[in-house]
Amino acid sequence: MKDFKLRVWNFSPFVRNPLVGEPINIHKGAITDIVEIRNPPCIITCSLDKTIKMYNLEKRMLIRSFSEHHTNGVKQLKYIPGFGGHLLSRGFEVYINVWNPENIYGESFIGQLKGHKHPVVSIDDIKT
């Protein structure tokens, strides 16, 4: 499917139709990664449309959108729950962006981890 929509499924054996509600259209490009956080309870998605979005699945509403600090799309997310919760995002750049998604009213962007000469290709090995 190339409609860039998020679909929510319930795979309980007691549910006849596992698709929960209509597909959610929150990005204008392909969704490349998704993580869950607990405070606030939501999922965070990233996309090739250069945005990161926080979405409450229970209320089916967008909490916050980050559309700055990535120039060529966002490829990967990594959530680290310790120390107040931090979100790392990687695009096609030579840096990693650091966010505080638990701060939903103030500035969530903390800064950039710089020092690479070539684009960062993975943030999977960072221990949580």
PyMOL commands that set and color helices and strands:
alter all, ss='L'
color gray80, all
select strands_A, chain A and resi 31-38+41-47+52-56+61-66+74-80+86-91+96-99+109-113
alter strands_A, ss='S'
color yellow, strands_A
deselect
rebuild
show_as cartoon
